[in-house]
């Protein structure tokens, strides 16, 4: 994902973000599309978005931990 670091005429950050996608070429295209409408916005940062993995299931009630009951 790319994020725009440009500012408006009042100094307020733009903060617009491109899509989160698996295809890096698609993600790279977004700043060029954004600059077509905001020509003064010429600074961008690439932010890596981690893939979410499986969520561990909660421990059952009354589970034994380290040889003791809670």
Secondary structure as the mmCIF struct_conf table of DSSP 4:
data_model
#
loop_
_struct_conf.conf_type_id
_struct_conf.id
_struct_conf.beg_label_comp_id
_struct_conf.beg_label_asym_id
_struct_conf.beg_label_seq_id
_struct_conf.end_label_comp_id
_struct_conf.end_label_asym_id
_struct_conf.end_label_seq_id
STRN STRN1 UNK A 2 UNK A 4
STRN STRN2 UNK A 7 UNK A 7
TURN_TY1_P TURN_TY1_P1 UNK A 9 UNK A 10
BEND BEND1 UNK A 11 UNK A 11
STRN STRN3 UNK A 13 UNK A 13
STRN STRN4 UNK A 17 UNK A 17
BEND BEND2 UNK A 22 UNK A 22
HELX_RH_AL_P HELX_RH_AL_P1 UNK A 24 UNK A 37
TURN_TY1_P TURN_TY1_P2 UNK A 39 UNK A 40
STRN STRN5 UNK A 44 UNK A 46
HELX_LH_PP_P HELX_LH_PP_P1 UNK A 50 UNK A 52
HELX_LH_PP_P HELX_LH_PP_P2 UNK A 54 UNK A 60
TURN_TY1_P TURN_TY1_P3 UNK A 61 UNK A 62
STRN STRN6 UNK A 64 UNK A 65
TURN_TY1_P TURN_TY1_P4 UNK A 66 UNK A 67
STRN STRN7 UNK A 68 UNK A 69
#
